[in-house]
Amino acid sequence: LVPVAMVIVSPGSATVQRGGTQQLTARVEDAAGNSLSGRSITWSSGSSTIARVSTNGLVTGVNRGTVVIYAESEGKRGQATITVP
């Protein structure tokens, strides 16, 4: 099995209104930049009081602030910055 080298989250930044949503996607790549399929991705929020993220990458704005949303696969992590105005 080819190891995961990088997780890329798109979009890399977004503004989400309170109560609004933004779908994030994560692409998993090997060291040569080839996409890897079938890898599990775990989503998490740096602060769920600002924005929550579902298991499939759907971000919901909660309170004003800026937070980093992480997507992790096999120990590698990508991120997106979410601003809730």
C-alpha positions, 0 to 999 in steps of 0.5 A: 500500500502506497503511503499517504504523503499529503492531504490537500483541503479545498477550498483552503479558506472560506467565509461561512455565515453563522448558521451557514455551511461550506462543503470542504473536500480533501484530496489524499496524495502520495509523495509523487503527487498522485491521488490515492483513493479509498483512504479514510479521512477524519475531519476535526475543528480547531474550535467547535464553538466557532465552526463545526465540521461533519464526518464528510467535511461539511462546515457549519458556522457557529459563532464569530471568529476564525478557526482551522478545520483539519482533514487527517489521513494516515497521520498526515494532515491538511487544513482550511481556514474558516472565518465566521463574520 
